[in-house]
Amino acid sequence: MEKNRTLISDGILMLKNSWDFINRLPESIEASLHPWRWDSIKRIRSYHNKYIGKRCFIIGNGPSLRNMDLKKLENEFTFGMNRIFLMFPELGFKTSFLVSVNDLVIEQSKDDFKKLDIPAFISWRARRWLQPRENLYYLYTTYTGRKFAKDVTKRLWEGATVTYSCLQLAFYMGFTQVILIGVDHSFSTKGKPNTTIVSKGDDPNHFHPGYFGKGFRWQLPDLDTSEIGYQLARETFQKDGREVVDATVHGKLTIFPKVSFESLF
């Protein structure tokens, strides 16, 4: 009996030391060894090519959404991003998926994210605020390495916009047609890209005045870098016989072919 207790104690100590060792590793190595990530990777793989032949909508958060009949999307596959949950009460339904990779957004929205009961794909960096639960998936996203990841269980370049992470997810899931809406690609707030600022009042850059409302910390957009990512996405989809089209109302993005939202129904 005493020998068994000793073996159990030694085993627990070994596990603790292994965990401590993993947590001290560089993030790139930790993300490939950590049990939370391994669990996510296994569950993410169940989505691979699951939606071949289907279409999906990636819903940006621009003001143009106010000029669209979004109730048409109720029975569509949809990717929502960041604080899209502010729209759920008005919509009367939730998006199929939620994606968020920006540290500031996740940190300040963590309590809202915890209440969501839809599949949520978040950056591995967010593990400090959001711990494992059903329907939560960690993505290893980074700021460098300009490429389009066909396998989202590996490293993903963020491309300076969460929309780019959505495009990589949609490709991995097998969607044949991806339709962008609400990707206005235009901000009234100006300044040096990636600079962190604090909102002074209502948000004029998104569909809801409280999206990045008073007191919210956020980073100014880097539209030029985003366009590099969008071009990579367009080329990757085209080479695979698939397409990305842009149905944003009066959007400023010119990378993808334009289509009328109303013509899709």
NUZA-6412 format. One record per residue (C-alpha): residue number from 1; residue in one letter; x, y, z. Coordinates in steps of 0.001 Angstrom, whole numbers, always signed. Layout:
N
<num: NUM; residu: A; east: X; north: Y; up: Z> .
...
//
This chain:
265
<num: 1; residu: M; east: +0; north: +0; up: +0> .
<num: 2; residu: E; east: +2799; north: +2374; up: +960> .
<num: 3; residu: K; east: +4604; north: +1557; up: -2295> .
<num: 4; residu: N; east: +1458; north: +2430; up: -4284> .
<num: 5; residu: R; east: +1155; north: +5761; up: -2485> .
<num: 6; residu: T; east: +4767; north: +6546; up: -3304> .
<num: 7; residu: L; east: +4239; north: +5705; up: -6985> .
<num: 8; residu: I; east: +1138; north: +7924; up: -7137> .
<num: 9; residu: S; east: +2945; north: +10775; up: -5396> .
<num: 10; residu: D; east: +5916; north: +10475; up: -7747> .
<num: 11; residu: G; east: +3559; north: +10445; up: -10730> .
<num: 12; residu: I; east: +1770; north: +13600; up: -9591> .
<num: 13; residu: L; east: +5096; north: +15353; up: -9021> .
<num: 14; residu: M; east: +6282; north: +14336; up: -12494> .
<num: 15; residu: L; east: +3108; north: +15721; up: -14093> .
<num: 16; residu: K; east: +3451; north: +18982; up: -12166> .
<num: 17; residu: N; east: +7074; north: +19382; up: -13196> .
<num: 18; residu: S; east: +6179; north: +18632; up: -16824> .
<num: 19; residu: W; east: +3391; north: +21233; up: -16754> .
<num: 20; residu: D; east: +5688; north: +23847; up: -15212> .
<num: 21; residu: F; east: +8317; north: +23068; up: -17843> .
<num: 22; residu: I; east: +5811; north: +23442; up: -20700> .
<num: 23; residu: N; east: +4554; north: +26763; up: -19336> .
<num: 24; residu: R; east: +8112; north: +28163; up: -19365> .
<num: 25; residu: L; east: +8759; north: +27267; up: -23000> .
<num: 26; residu: P; east: +8667; north: +29850; up: -25834> .
<num: 27; residu: E; east: +5098; north: +30286; up: -27027> .
<num: 28; residu: S; east: +5705; north: +28616; up: -30396> .
<num: 29; residu: I; east: +6904; north: +25417; up: -28687> .
<num: 30; residu: E; east: +4394; north: +25600; up: -25859> .
<num: 31; residu: A; east: +1563; north: +25871; up: -28389> .
<num: 32; residu: S; east: +2611; north: +22539; up: -29883> .
<num: 33; residu: L; east: +2995; north: +20712; up: -26564> .
<num: 34; residu: H; east: +419; north: +22139; up: -24178> .
<num: 35; residu: P; east: -2484; north: +19740; up: -23437> .
<num: 36; residu: W; east: -5059; north: +22508; up: -23921> .
<num: 37; residu: R; east: -3775; north: +23073; up: -27448> .
<num: 38; residu: W; east: -3580; north: +19379; up: -28234> .
<num: 39; residu: D; east: -7207; north: +18983; up: -27197> .
<num: 40; residu: S; east: -8172; north: +21928; up: -29435> .
<num: 41; residu: I; east: -6230; north: +20520; up: -32354> .
<num: 42; residu: K; east: -8044; north: +17184; up: -32101> .
<num: 43; residu: R; east: -11436; north: +18860; up: -31971> .
<num: 44; residu: I; east: -10648; north: +21363; up: -34743> .
<num: 45; residu: R; east: -9786; north: +18452; up: -37035> .
<num: 46; residu: S; east: -13433; north: +17376; up: -36933> .
<num: 47; residu: Y; east: -14209; north: +20518; up: -38988> .
<num: 48; residu: H; east: -11765; north: +19723; up: -41795> .
<num: 49; residu: N; east: -13645; north: +19783; up: -45137> .
<num: 50; residu: K; east: -16921; north: +19375; up: -43266> .
<num: 51; residu: Y; east: -18712; north: +21934; up: -45461> .
<num: 52; residu: I; east: -17528; north: +21080; up: -48968> .
<num: 53; residu: G; east: -20012; north: +22413; up: -51506> .
<num: 54; residu: K; east: -21528; north: +24859; up: -49010> .
<num: 55; residu: R; east: -21320; north: +28640; up: -48788> .
<num: 56; residu: C; east: -20728; north: +30801; up: -45763> .
<num: 57; residu: F; east: -20888; north: +34471; up: -44837> .
<num: 58; residu: I; east: -18092; north: +36219; up: -42960> .
<num: 59; residu: I; east: -19730; north: +39126; up: -41178> .
<num: 60; residu: G; east: -17499; north: +42145; up: -40623> .
<num: 61; residu: N; east: -18503; north: +44708; up: -38042> .
<num: 62; residu: G; east: -18677; north: +47840; up: -40186> .
<num: 63; residu: P; east: -21485; north: +50445; up: -40072> .
<num: 64; residu: S; east: -22720; north: +49168; up: -43449> .
<num: 65; residu: L; east: -24408; north: +46269; up: -41633> .
<num: 66; residu: R; east: -27101; north: +48748; up: -40591> .
<num: 67; residu: N; east: -28127; north: +48998; up: -44253> .
<num: 68; residu: M; east: -28638; north: +45271; up: -44773> .
<num: 69; residu: D; east: -31419; north: +42814; up: -44049> .
<num: 70; residu: L; east: -29335; north: +40420; up: -41995> .
<num: 71; residu: K; east: -32310; north: +38278; up: -41045> .
<num: 72; residu: K; east: -31777; north: +36613; up: -44418> .
<num: 73; residu: L; east: -28753; north: +34912; up: -42850> .
<num: 74; residu: E; east: -30659; north: +32975; up: -40207> .
<num: 75; residu: N; east: -30320; north: +29653; up: -42034> .
<num: 76; residu: E; east: -26867; north: +30305; up: -43480> .
<num: 77; residu: F; east: -23443; north: +29342; up: -42145> .
<num: 78; residu: T; east: -21986; north: +32503; up: -40635> .
<num: 79; residu: F; east: -18728; north: +33625; up: -39062> .
<num: 80; residu: G; east: -19103; north: +36440; up: -36562> .
<num: 81; residu: M; east: -16105; north: +38318; up: -35213> .
<num: 82; residu: N; east: -15089; north: +39943; up: -31961> .
<num: 83; residu: R; east: -18080; north: +41767; up: -30426> .
<num: 84; residu: I; east: -20669; north: +40613; up: -32963> .
<num: 85; residu: F; east: -22689; north: +39321; up: -29991> .
<num: 86; residu: L; east: -23964; north: +42903; up: -29548> .
<num: 87; residu: M; east: -26101; north: +42242; up: -32617> .
<num: 88; residu: F; east: -27571; north: +38903; up: -31528> .
<num: 89; residu: P; east: -30641; north: +40318; up: -29681> .
<num: 90; residu: E; east: -31637; north: +42356; up: -32732> .
<num: 91; residu: L; east: -30946; north: +39506; up: -35153> .
<num: 92; residu: G; east: -32918; north: +36969; up: -33186> .
<num: 93; residu: F; east: -30241; north: +34318; up: -33839> .
<num: 94; residu: K; east: -26525; north: +33772; up: -33297> .
<num: 95; residu: T; east: -23760; north: +33303; up: -35828> .
<num: 96; residu: S; east: -22599; north: +29749; up: -36490> .
<num: 97; residu: F; east: -19111; north: +30562; up: -35249> .
<num: 98; residu: L; east: -17295; north: +33352; up: -33445> .
<num: 99; residu: V; east: -13657; north: +34246; up: -34098> .
<num: 100; residu: S; east: -11476; north: +36629; up: -32067> .
<num: 101; residu: V; east: -7687; north: +36917; up: -32039> .
<num: 102; residu: N; east: -6933; north: +40438; up: -30774> .
<num: 103; residu: D; east: -5661; north: +40509; up: -27190> .
<num: 104; residu: L; east: -7316; north: +43813; up: -26268> .
<num: 105; residu: V; east: -10697; north: +42712; up: -27594> .
<num: 106; residu: I; east: -10567; north: +39348; up: -25841> .
<num: 107; residu: E; east: -9366; north: +40767; up: -22527> .
<num: 108; residu: Q; east: -12139; north: +43382; up: -22391> .
<num: 109; residu: S; east: -14841; north: +41043; up: -23740> .
<num: 110; residu: K; east: -13900; north: +37886; up: -21837> .
<num: 111; residu: D; east: -16993; north: +37904; up: -19623> .
<num: 112; residu: D; east: -19253; north: +38152; up: -22672> .
<num: 113; residu: F; east: -17327; north: +35395; up: -24460> .
<num: 114; residu: K; east: -17783; north: +33109; up: -21458> .
<num: 115; residu: K; east: -21560; north: +33379; up: -21865> .
<num: 116; residu: L; east: -21559; north: +32303; up: -25525> .
<num: 117; residu: D; east: -22776; north: +28834; up: -26409> .
<num: 118; residu: I; east: -21547; north: +28780; up: -30012> .
<num: 119; residu: P; east: -18193; north: +27461; up: -31306> .
<num: 120; residu: A; east: -15593; north: +30136; up: -30555> .
<num: 121; residu: F; east: -12144; north: +30179; up: -32148> .
<num: 122; residu: I; east: -9720; north: +32379; up: -30228> .
<num: 123; residu: S; east: -6004; north: +33088; up: -30165> .
<num: 124; residu: W; east: -3844; north: +30823; up: -28027> .
<num: 125; residu: R; east: -2647; north: +33990; up: -26278> .
<num: 126; residu: A; east: -6140; north: +34357; up: -24813> .
<num: 127; residu: R; east: -5709; north: +31324; up: -22555> .
<num: 128; residu: R; east: -4887; north: +33709; up: -19686> .
<num: 129; residu: W; east: -8492; north: +34978; up: -19812> .
<num: 130; residu: L; east: -10450; north: +32084; up: -21314> .
<num: 131; residu: Q; east: -9743; north: +28565; up: -20136> .
<num: 132; residu: P; east: -10885; north: +25354; up: -21853> .
<num: 133; residu: R; east: -14578; north: +24616; up: -22201> .
<num: 134; residu: E; east: -16894; north: +22938; up: -24665> .
<num: 135; residu: N; east: -17027; north: +24764; up: -28005> .
<num: 136; residu: L; east: -13864; north: +26802; up: -27309> .
<num: 137; residu: Y; east: -10969; north: +26256; up: -29703> .
<num: 138; residu: Y; east: -7471; north: +27716; up: -29439> .
<num: 139; residu: L; east: -5754; north: +28882; up: -32632> .
<num: 140; residu: Y; east: -2021; north: +29528; up: -32677> .
<num: 141; residu: T; east: -2097; north: +32954; up: -34347> .
<num: 142; residu: T; east: +928; north: +35233; up: -34801> .
<num: 143; residu: Y; east: +1756; north: +38704; up: -36076> .
<num: 144; residu: T; east: +4502; north: +37552; up: -38464> .
<num: 145; residu: G; east: +5017; north: +35095; up: -41324> .
<num: 146; residu: R; east: +2956; north: +36346; up: -44228> .
<num: 147; residu: K; east: +1201; north: +33294; up: -45622> .
<num: 148; residu: F; east: -2230; north: +31712; up: -45917> .
<num: 149; residu: A; east: -2580; north: +28662; up: -43684> .
<num: 150; residu: K; east: -4519; north: +25833; up: -45306> .
<num: 151; residu: D; east: -4229; north: +23887; up: -42051> .
<num: 152; residu: V; east: -5506; north: +25943; up: -39118> .
<num: 153; residu: T; east: -4255; north: +23427; up: -36556> .
<num: 154; residu: K; east: -824; north: +24913; up: -37277> .
<num: 155; residu: R; east: +363; north: +28531; up: -37166> .
<num: 156; residu: L; east: -1901; north: +31240; up: -38601> .
<num: 157; residu: W; east: -769; north: +34693; up: -39645> .
<num: 158; residu: E; east: -3320; north: +37228; up: -38389> .
<num: 159; residu: G; east: -2912; north: +39573; up: -41348> .
<num: 160; residu: A; east: -3790; north: +42606; up: -39172> .
<num: 161; residu: T; east: -7481; north: +41689; up: -39193> .
<num: 162; residu: V; east: -9587; north: +38964; up: -37626> .
<num: 163; residu: T; east: -11316; north: +38635; up: -41003> .
<num: 164; residu: Y; east: -8166; north: +36968; up: -42325> .
<num: 165; residu: S; east: -8356; north: +34311; up: -39593> .
<num: 166; residu: C; east: -11959; north: +33689; up: -40617> .
<num: 167; residu: L; east: -10928; north: +33210; up: -44246> .
<num: 168; residu: Q; east: -8341; north: +30624; up: -43230> .
<num: 169; residu: L; east: -10901; north: +28809; up: -41083> .
<num: 170; residu: A; east: -13477; north: +28847; up: -43887> .
<num: 171; residu: F; east: -10920; north: +27350; up: -46284> .
<num: 172; residu: Y; east: -9994; north: +24606; up: -43803> .
<num: 173; residu: M; east: -13662; north: +23789; up: -43230> .
<num: 174; residu: G; east: -14114; north: +23294; up: -46964> .
<num: 175; residu: F; east: -16571; north: +26071; up: -47826> .
<num: 176; residu: T; east: -16771; north: +26443; up: -51603> .
<num: 177; residu: Q; east: -17973; north: +30042; up: -51613> .
<num: 178; residu: V; east: -17192; north: +32656; up: -48972> .
<num: 179; residu: I; east: -19166; north: +35913; up: -48957> .
<num: 180; residu: L; east: -17910; north: +38954; up: -47106> .
<num: 181; residu: I; east: -20349; north: +41487; up: -45700> .
<num: 182; residu: G; east: -19781; north: +44403; up: -43349> .
<num: 183; residu: V; east: -16098; north: +44549; up: -44300> .
<num: 184; residu: D; east: -16200; north: +48295; up: -44919> .
<num: 185; residu: H; east: -12392; north: +48590; up: -44986> .
<num: 186; residu: S; east: -12745; north: +52216; up: -43932> .
<num: 187; residu: F; east: -12399; north: +53927; up: -40544> .
<num: 188; residu: S; east: -13252; north: +57496; up: -39635> .
<num: 189; residu: T; east: -10793; north: +57400; up: -36737> .
<num: 190; residu: K; east: -7340; north: +58150; up: -38139> .
<num: 191; residu: G; east: -3807; north: +57622; up: -36837> .
<num: 192; residu: K; east: -728; north: +55449; up: -37056> .
<num: 193; residu: P; east: -1672; north: +51803; up: -37756> .
<num: 194; residu: N; east: -1607; north: +49441; up: -34744> .
<num: 195; residu: T; east: -1465; north: +52308; up: -32241> .
<num: 196; residu: T; east: -3471; north: +51585; up: -29088> .
<num: 197; residu: I; east: -5993; north: +54302; up: -28263> .
<num: 198; residu: V; east: -8873; north: +54694; up: -25814> .
<num: 199; residu: S; east: -12319; north: +55557; up: -27152> .
<num: 200; residu: K; east: -13676; north: +58885; up: -25925> .
<num: 201; residu: G; east: -17310; north: +58258; up: -26810> .
<num: 202; residu: D; east: -19606; north: +56335; up: -29138> .
<num: 203; residu: D; east: -17936; north: +54207; up: -31799> .
<num: 204; residu: P; east: -18457; north: +55543; up: -35364> .
<num: 205; residu: N; east: -16468; north: +52734; up: -37006> .
<num: 206; residu: H; east: -18696; north: +49753; up: -36263> .
<num: 207; residu: F; east: -22336; north: +48728; up: -36413> .
<num: 208; residu: H; east: -23009; north: +49508; up: -32736> .
<num: 209; residu: P; east: -22076; north: +52710; up: -30847> .
<num: 210; residu: G; east: -20928; north: +50577; up: -27914> .
<num: 211; residu: Y; east: -18783; north: +48244; up: -30001> .
<num: 212; residu: F; east: -15600; north: +50062; up: -28990> .
<num: 213; residu: G; east: -17473; north: +52499; up: -26781> .
<num: 214; residu: K; east: -16199; north: +55050; up: -24291> .
<num: 215; residu: G; east: -13223; north: +53756; up: -22323> .
<num: 216; residu: F; east: -12568; north: +50766; up: -24604> .
<num: 217; residu: R; east: -8922; north: +50241; up: -25570> .
<num: 218; residu: W; east: -8376; north: +49267; up: -29196> .
<num: 219; residu: Q; east: -5760; north: +49370; up: -31930> .
<num: 220; residu: L; east: -6011; north: +51514; up: -35046> .
<num: 221; residu: P; east: -6375; north: +49439; up: -38224> .
<num: 222; residu: D; east: -3545; north: +48498; up: -40557> .
<num: 223; residu: L; east: -5462; north: +48376; up: -43833> .
<num: 224; residu: D; east: -2397; north: +47992; up: -46042> .
<num: 225; residu: T; east: -1269; north: +44831; up: -44253> .
<num: 226; residu: S; east: -4831; north: +43521; up: -44311> .
<num: 227; residu: E; east: -4868; north: +43863; up: -48083> .
<num: 228; residu: I; east: -1769; north: +41681; up: -48343> .
<num: 229; residu: G; east: -3639; north: +38971; up: -46464> .
<num: 230; residu: Y; east: -6769; north: +39390; up: -48545> .
<num: 231; residu: Q; east: -4780; north: +39004; up: -51749> .
<num: 232; residu: L; east: -3247; north: +35777; up: -50438> .
<num: 233; residu: A; east: -6718; north: +34524; up: -49552> .
<num: 234; residu: R; east: -8104; north: +35327; up: -52992> .
<num: 235; residu: E; east: -5254; north: +33511; up: -54729> .
<num: 236; residu: T; east: -5475; north: +30459; up: -52473> .
<num: 237; residu: F; east: -9215; north: +30041; up: -52930> .
<num: 238; residu: Q; east: -8962; north: +30522; up: -56690> .
<num: 239; residu: K; east: -6198; north: +27946; up: -57076> .
<num: 240; residu: D; east: -8405; north: +25443; up: -55275> .
<num: 241; residu: G; east: -11409; north: +26132; up: -57506> .
<num: 242; residu: R; east: -13235; north: +28086; up: -54830> .
<num: 243; residu: E; east: -14075; north: +31760; up: -54430> .
<num: 244; residu: V; east: -14369; north: +34693; up: -52080> .
<num: 245; residu: V; east: -16749; north: +37489; up: -53064> .
<num: 246; residu: D; east: -17544; north: +40795; up: -51401> .
<num: 247; residu: A; east: -21163; north: +41793; up: -50819> .
<num: 248; residu: T; east: -20393; north: +44669; up: -48456> .
<num: 249; residu: V; east: -22629; north: +47678; up: -49119> .
<num: 250; residu: H; east: -20433; north: +50524; up: -50409> .
<num: 251; residu: G; east: -17309; north: +48812; up: -49057> .
<num: 252; residu: K; east: -13880; north: +50250; up: -49891> .
<num: 253; residu: L; east: -12107; north: +46898; up: -50272> .
<num: 254; residu: T; east: -11218; north: +46152; up: -53906> .
<num: 255; residu: I; east: -9435; north: +42787; up: -53619> .
<num: 256; residu: F; east: -12429; north: +40496; up: -54137> .
<num: 257; residu: P; east: -15101; north: +40468; up: -56864> .
<num: 258; residu: K; east: -18162; north: +42487; up: -55882> .
<num: 259; residu: V; east: -21655; north: +41007; up: -55740> .
<num: 260; residu: S; east: -25028; north: +42342; up: -54661> .
<num: 261; residu: F; east: -26160; north: +41001; up: -51288> .
<num: 262; residu: E; east: -29777; north: +40864; up: -52426> .
<num: 263; residu: S; east: -28848; north: +38786; up: -55490> .
<num: 264; residu: L; east: -27640; north: +35953; up: -53272> .
<num: 265; residu: F; east: -31127; north: +34977; up: -52094> .
//
